[in-house]
Amino acid sequence: MREIRAIGDPVLRTPAEPVEGFDKELRRLIDEMFQAMYAVDGVGLAGPQIGVSRRLFVYDISGRKGHVINPVLTVDDPEEVLDQEGCLSVPDRQSGRPIYAPVPRAAGVTVEGLDRLGRPVRIKARGSLARCFQHESDHLDGRLYVDRLPRNEARKIMLKA
C-alpha cells in the first residue's frame, strides 16, 4: 500500500513531471492510487501525494470515478464558490484526519488529458467534481489548498497539521 505524504514533504511542493510511458507500470500505479485513496476514505488523489512526482490523479466523487493523466485544467465559469475542503496530505496531527476550511474555487471547469491507455479524455465539471479537479491539479503544480486561504486561516491549519 502506498503511503500518503504529509505537508512538509518536499514532493508536495514540487511541480510534477509529465507522464511519458503508457505501460503496465502506469496501470499498476493508477490501481495503487485508487487503493491508497479508498483506504483513507478520500475522493481524489494526485501522484505527488504518494511520492510519485508525475502529472496524474484519480477521483471518485459525486458518482463519477476515473483518472486523468497529464491534465490541463480550463476554467469555464470563474464565479467563485466558497465551500469546505480538506486534504489527505494536510492531516490533523492528533486525529490523522484532514483539516477542513472554506476554500474559494471556480464554479465550472474542463479537464483534458489522457487515460491509462493514452486515449484523450475531456470532462466538463461543476460542483464537487469541479472542486476536486482543481484541488488535484493544484497538487500537480506543487500547491496545497492552504495556499488559497487567507494567511491567518492557513496559519491556524498549519499549527494543527
C-alpha positions in Angstrom: 0.0 0.0 0.0 1.3 3.4 -1.0 1.8 5.9 1.9 0.1 9.3 1.7 2.7 12.0 2.0 2.0 14.8 4.5 2.7 18.5 4.4 6.4 19.1 4.9 7.4 16.5 2.4 9.2 18.3 -0.5 7.4 16.3 -3.2 4.2 18.1 -2.3 5.7 21.5 -3.1 7.5 20.4 -6.4 5.7 20.7 -9.7 5.2 17.2 -11.1 6.7 15.9 -14.4 4.5 14.8 -17.3 3.8 11.1 -17.7 5.5 9.7 -20.8 5.1 5.9 -20.7 1.6 4.3 -21.0 2.5 0.8 -19.9 1.7 -1.9 -17.3 3.7 0.1 -14.7 1.4 3.1 -15.2 -1.8 1.0 -15.0 -0.5 -0.6 -11.7 0.3 2.9 -10.3 -3.3 4.0 -11.1 -4.7 0.9 -9.3 -2.4 1.6 -6.3 -3.6 5.2 -6.2 -7.2 4.1 -6.0 -6.3 1.6 -3.3 -4.5 4.2 -1.2 -7.3 6.8 -1.7 -10.0 4.3 -0.7 -8.0 3.1 2.3 -8.3 6.6 3.9 -11.8 7.5 2.6 -10.5 10.0 0.1 -12.3 11.3 -3.0 -9.2 12.3 -5.0 -5.5 11.6 -5.0 -2.6 13.1 -7.1 0.7 11.4 -7.9 2.8 13.6 -5.6 0.6 12.7 -2.6 2.1 9.2 -2.8 5.6 10.4 -3.5 5.3 10.0 -7.3 6.1 13.3 -9.0 4.1 12.6 -12.1 1.1 14.5 -13.6 -1.8 12.2 -12.9 -4.7 12.0 -10.5 -7.6 9.6 -9.6 -11.0 10.6 -8.3 -14.3 9.0 -7.1 -16.8 11.7 -6.1 -20.4 12.5 -6.8 -21.0 9.3 -8.7 -18.1 9.9 -11.0 -14.9 7.8 -10.9 -11.8 8.0 -13.1 -8.3 9.2 -13.6 -6.6 11.8 -15.8 -3.0 11.8 -16.9 -1.2 15.0 -17.9 -4.3 17.0 -17.1 -4.8 20.6 -18.4 -7.5 22.5 -16.5 -9.5 25.3 -18.1 -11.9 27.5 -16.1 -15.3 27.6 -17.8 -17.1 29.6 -15.1 -14.9 31.8 -13.0 -17.6 32.6 -10.4 -16.0 31.9 -7.1 -17.7 29.3 -4.9 -16.7 29.0 -1.3 -17.0 25.5 0.2 -15.4 23.3 2.8 -12.3 21.5 1.5 -9.8 19.2 3.2 -6.7 17.3 2.0 -5.3 13.9 2.8 -1.9 15.4 2.8 -2.8 18.0 5.4 -3.9 15.8 8.3 -4.6 16.9 11.9 -1.6 15.9 13.9 -3.7 14.3 16.7 -6.6 12.7 14.8 -4.9 12.0 11.4 -8.0 13.2 9.6 -8.0 16.0 7.1 -8.4 19.6 8.4 -11.3 21.4 6.6 -11.6 25.0 5.7 -13.7 27.1 3.3 -11.7 27.4 0.1 -12.7 29.5 -3.0 -12.8 27.7 -6.3 -14.1 28.3 -9.8 -17.7 27.1 -10.3 -17.0 25.3 -13.5 -14.0 23.7 -15.2 -13.0 21.4 -18.0 -10.1 19.0 -17.6 -8.4 17.5 -20.6 -5.8 14.8 -20.6 -5.3 11.1 -21.3 -6.5 7.8 -19.9 -4.3 4.9 -18.9 -4.1 3.7 -22.5 -3.1 7.1 -23.8 -6.6 7.9 -25.2 -7.9 11.5 -24.9 -10.1 12.4 -22.0 -12.2 15.6 -21.7 -14.5 16.2 -18.8 -16.7 19.2 -18.0 -17.4 19.6 -14.3 -19.3 21.7 -11.8 -19.9 21.4 -8.1 -17.8 19.0 -6.1 -16.3 17.4 -9.2 -15.0 20.7 -10.4 -13.6 21.4 -6.9 -11.9 18.0 -6.9 -10.3 18.6 -10.3 -9.0 22.0 -9.2 -7.7 20.6 -5.9 -5.8 17.7 -7.6 -4.5 19.9 -10.4 -3.1 22.2 -7.7 -1.2 19.2 -6.3 0.4 18.6 -9.7 1.7 22.2 -9.6 3.2 22.0 -6.1 0.3 23.8 -4.4 -1.9 22.9 -1.4 -5.4 24.1 -0.6 -3.9 26.1 2.4 -2.2 28.3 -0.2 -5.6 29.6 -1.3 -6.6 30.6 2.2 -6.1 34.0 3.9 -2.7 33.9 5.8 -4.3 33.8 9.3 -6.5 30.9 8.3 -3.6 29.0 6.7 -1.6 29.6 9.9 -4.3 28.1 12.1 -4.3 24.9 10.0 -0.6 24.7 9.9 -0.5 24.7 13.7 -2.8 21.7 13.8 -1.0 19.8 11.0 
